[in-house]
Structures are given as structure tokens and as C-alpha cells.
Amino acid sequence: MPIFIEWYDAEQSIIIGHITTGWTWDAAQQGRVAIQALAQSVSYPVALAVQLPPDISVPPNGFAENSKDSLQYHANLGLHTVVYITTNPAIIALWLSVIEVYANPAVQYHFSPSLEAAVRMLADT
């Protein structure tokens, strides 16, 4: 499976998604279902960290629709913060444009160069 979803911490305050090279929109939808299951298993808002591979590519067809759906999904689940873990400037620019157009202001979006930095960032939110 190209997308793995799990709790990062024992306190169950951060969900982490590990995306591997070769992911698909179907795998992304399965990942959203897994995130939903974890987020709804607790009675408080949680954060999401999404670890992207350095060589990530976007599957053809459906980028705008799937991106919009993902951002709306974050708000519907009550996530308070989402951090994308990547140093790829093209991916950062792409996601910034999507966030600007489709994101719900109730969810904060950030980028981090590492999982450790993302966790520190989320500890401050």
C-alpha cells in the first residue's frame, strides 16, 4: 500500500500519513478513510502530518478535484493543523496554490523539512 496512516504519539494527538512513491488517487481516498477512522476514535481535535517522498509525483487526472476534496475533508474531520513534510519547492508551490483557493480557514496549513520539525511545530499549535 503506497499510503500508511497511523498515530504518531501515544497521546493520539497527531496522525501521520506516510506517502510513498507510486501513490494513486484510489490510495489517497483509502488514506482519507483511515485518517477519518483515527480522528473519529477520539473526542478532541487532532493534527495531521503528511510525510511526502522526495521524488513525489502527482498522478495524472483529477488533481484539482481530489485536492479540493482532501482540504474539505480536513475541515470536516475537525483537524486543527496539517503539516506537509517536504523540501520539494515545486510541491510546496503547488500545495500553496491549492490551499489558497480551497482551504477552510479553520484549518492551519504548514510545511516542514522533517518529521521532527513538524512535531515541534505541532506542539506549538
Secondary structure, DSSP 4 states (H G I P E B T S, - for coil): --EEEEESSTT--EEEEEE-TT--HHHHHHHHHHHHHHHTTSSS--EEEEE--TT--PPSS-HHHHHHHHHHHHHHHT--EEEEE---HHHHHHHHHHHHHH--TTSEEEEESSHHHHHHHHHT-
